[in-house]
């Protein structure tokens, strides 16, 4: 689960795909739905994303699910060198970039896969 959310469904995926193609452990994964347009065009509202709950290492930039001190979001996160702050960025230029102290952010995990209806 992410941030104490309640499980509403299970998504069956072949273990071999998760293990061999994605190099992940299925016991450390969660799938959630994207809500909103802040990560467009990369992620769209309604997309399902897989989060590796075992990878919370923001020293390697990427897209993460996190609680930013205000709300749970899915954003690009990078550690700001020489500080204890994180830069949180949307892909949609209509949404802002903001910096927060790392100690107020609870990183749930790295986004490693997404699915979308065509």
C-alpha positions as CSV (number, residue, x, y, z in Angstrom):
1,X,0.0,0.0,0.0
2,X,1.0,3.6,-0.5
3,X,0.6,6.0,2.4
4,X,-1.9,3.7,4.3
5,X,-4.3,3.4,1.3
6,X,-6.8,0.6,1.3
7,X,-6.3,-2.2,-1.3
8,X,-9.2,-2.2,-3.7
9,X,-8.1,-4.7,-6.3
10,X,-5.3,-7.1,-7.2
11,X,-3.6,-7.0,-10.6
12,X,-2.5,-10.4,-11.8
13,X,0.8,-10.2,-13.7
14,X,3.1,-13.0,-14.5
15,X,5.8,-13.4,-11.9
16,X,8.3,-14.1,-14.7
17,X,7.6,-10.7,-16.3
18,X,8.0,-8.9,-13.0
19,X,11.2,-10.9,-12.1
20,X,12.9,-11.3,-15.5
21,X,11.7,-8.3,-17.6
22,X,11.4,-5.7,-14.9
23,X,14.0,-7.1,-12.4
24,X,11.6,-6.5,-9.5
25,X,10.3,-8.4,-6.5
26,X,6.5,-8.7,-6.6
27,X,6.2,-8.5,-2.8
28,X,7.5,-4.9,-2.9
29,X,5.2,-3.5,-5.5
30,X,2.0,-1.4,-5.5
31,X,-0.2,-0.2,-8.4
32,X,-2.1,3.0,-8.0
33,X,-4.1,5.3,-10.4
34,X,-2.8,8.7,-11.5
35,X,-5.3,11.5,-10.8
36,X,-4.8,14.9,-12.4
37,X,-2.7,16.4,-15.2
38,X,0.5,17.5,-13.4
39,X,2.6,14.8,-15.0
40,X,1.3,15.0,-18.5
41,X,2.5,14.1,-21.1
42,X,4.5,11.4,-19.4
43,X,1.6,10.2,-17.1
44,X,-2.0,10.9,-17.7
45,X,-5.0,11.0,-15.4
46,X,-6.3,7.4,-15.3
47,X,-3.0,5.7,-15.9
48,X,-2.1,2.8,-13.6
49,X,1.5,3.1,-12.3
50,X,3.6,0.4,-10.6
51,X,5.6,1.6,-7.7
52,X,8.7,-0.2,-6.4
53,X,8.3,0.3,-2.6
54,X,11.8,-1.0,-2.1
55,X,13.4,1.9,-4.1
56,X,13.2,5.2,-2.1
57,X,16.6,6.4,-3.2
58,X,16.1,10.0,-4.5
59,X,19.8,10.5,-4.9
60,X,19.1,8.9,-8.3
61,X,16.5,11.3,-9.9
62,X,13.3,9.8,-11.2
63,X,9.5,9.7,-10.8
64,X,8.4,8.8,-7.3
65,X,5.2,8.5,-5.3
66,X,5.6,10.6,-2.2
67,X,3.9,12.5,0.6
68,X,5.4,16.0,0.3
69,X,4.3,17.3,3.6
70,X,0.9,18.3,2.2
71,X,-0.5,15.6,0.0
72,X,0.4,12.3,-1.7
73,X,1.7,13.1,-5.2
74,X,3.5,11.5,-8.2
75,X,6.4,13.8,-9.3
76,X,9.9,13.9,-10.6
77,X,12.2,14.2,-7.6
78,X,15.9,15.0,-7.4
79,X,18.1,15.8,-4.4
80,X,19.6,19.3,-4.5
81,X,23.4,18.9,-4.2
82,X,24.9,20.5,-1.1
83,X,21.6,20.8,0.7
84,X,19.1,18.6,2.5
85,X,16.3,19.7,0.2
86,X,14.5,17.9,-2.6
87,X,13.3,19.5,-5.8
88,X,9.8,18.3,-6.8
89,X,8.8,18.9,-10.4
90,X,5.8,18.2,-12.6
91,X,6.2,17.4,-16.3
92,X,3.3,19.6,-17.2
93,X,4.8,23.2,-17.4
94,X,1.5,24.6,-16.1
95,X,2.4,23.2,-12.7
96,X,5.2,24.5,-10.6
97,X,8.5,23.3,-9.3
98,X,9.1,23.5,-5.6
99,X,11.8,22.6,-3.1
100,X,11.1,21.0,0.3
101,X,13.3,19.8,3.1
102,X,13.9,16.1,2.7
103,X,12.9,15.4,6.3
104,X,9.2,16.4,5.6
105,X,8.9,14.1,2.6
106,X,7.9,10.5,2.9
107,X,8.9,8.7,-0.3
108,X,6.7,5.7,-1.0
109,X,8.8,4.4,-3.9
110,X,10.0,4.8,-7.5
111,X,7.5,4.6,-10.4
112,X,8.8,1.7,-12.6
113,X,6.0,0.9,-15.0
114,X,2.7,2.3,-16.2
115,X,-0.4,1.1,-18.2
116,X,-2.8,3.2,-20.1
117,X,-6.0,2.6,-22.2
118,X,-5.5,3.5,-25.8
